[in-house]
Amino acid sequence: MTSEWRAFIHGIIAVPLLLAGLLFAVYGAETGSVGAQIAARTPLLLTGSSDLSSLSGGFSANIIISFWAMLLSIGFGCILAVGLIAETKMVRVPSEILMNALRNSPWLVVLYAMLYLLPFEMTLFGSTFFLSPLVKSVIGLSLPAAANVAEVFRGGIESVASGQWESARSLGYRRLQILRHVILPQALPLMTPNLMTIYTMLFIGTSLVVVTGTSDVLSVVRVVTGSDGAHLATGLYIYVLLLFFLFSFPIAIFTRSLERRVRAR
Amino acid sequence: MSLDFSWLGDSLYQYWLLRGLGTTIVMSLLGIVLMLVIGVVGALCLHFKLPVLETLTTVLVELFRNTPPLVQLFFLYFMLSEAGLTLTDPVSGREVPLFSGFTCAVLSLGLYNGAIAVEIIRSGLLAVPLQTVEGARSLGYTPTQTFRFVELPIGLRLSLPAMTNNVVSLIKTSAQAALVAVPDIMYGATQISLETYRTLEIMMLVWVLYVALASVAVLALRQIGNAVRIPGYGVRVS
């Protein structure tokens, strides 16, 4: 049994126990009734609908947002990374400024900026799109993540030996062809653990989309505390902590074992 | 699109922004102190493999690292405000809640980034050369003394680069305190943007303020790193 497996088993058992103990410490004799109330609201918290009919709200919205934001940020990060390793200063310096600007701004600031900067609806190629808060939060989250992705890509590309560039060059490849056919296949395995760390970070960051008015898990918690009483709030937040933990902890452990395997190579 | 910064001339807005800046700085500094204390204590528990505390530290670190700081903040805010402890303000003589939004924000920042600091300091301690530790042991230092006088000072220096990232992340995370109505920069900025609708300009200013704060922190840590550098030991902050 590897050390990651042991850490996983420990964490996945101990953390829920710890949170359950916390719930008991807060509510004492009422734990049972509070637990029953939370259990009754679980479908709402998980999917945003009380009968599991749609997946557009609650915790599943967080997962969907993180997924789309990751896809977008990989696309945008790739372009930014190509700019970062460009030979001409005209391209490299602006990309570096953009990357540092996005990396150093708090995610909340970017989200707020996107919330008010992106238009309510926009017309592209003659068809009108409605930009829902969900779309805005996906874009807002993907921007800072893209800067991190670009940094990882640059690191991965630079870790490939320069002889690879030169020999591909002598075979007549162009710059983007070298990147696509020679460098990326070698760099991708090195970058995967870092990309997964960024995904975990992004997933944890989706809790911030509550400010955009998306019906994510925290807005559902607000609705439930509004309808069922404020004394539930602590229990509900413990529950949300557990949900986030159960999703991102396995990814974190998997990342760690992957990292070890990559480093051992 | 033309930029309009005329709202900056309003003295009320200036007051909000300055107050926010002060709050953010104080909150970040307190958070950094708490983070360091938690980091050192946690790393100590892991390093000496203290029977129960080691498992507890590992579990808490996993919990805090893998959950959103925002949810931790809300959780602390609701749990502690429900506990309802108050203390008497020595200036005004009024009863103020002990766990205000500000206290909870500092606590959540300290806990979330402290959990990361535990890992950072632990890997710093692991990077201390074995020969140095053995040398200290052969000079007759007890394990505690070795930790206090040899491993911790070198380990903390070695963890400085990673700690710089963590401090910057703490300053960035502190923006979410606005969501529990702590009057920090972000709170002032949202207030102003609700009144003036100049969101782009305000967010640019906020961004500049946060980048400036982070840069000051990076520069300060670099100064500290250079000041405490052990000559010839190869411990250098880039």
Interface residues (C-beta under 8 A of the other chain):
Chain A: A7 H10 G11 A14 V15 L18 L19 V26 A101 N104 S105 P106 W107 L108 V109 Y112 A113 Y116 L117 T200 I204 G205 T206 S207 L208 V210 V211 L218 H231 A233 T234 Y237 I238 V240 L241 F244 F245 S248 F249 A252
Chain B: T55 T58 V59 L60 E62 L63 R65 N66 T67 P68 P69 L70 V71 Q72 F74 F75 F78 M79 E82 V168 K172 T173 S174 A175 Q176 A178 L179 M186 A189 T190 S193 T199 L200 M203 V206 W207 Y210 V211 A214
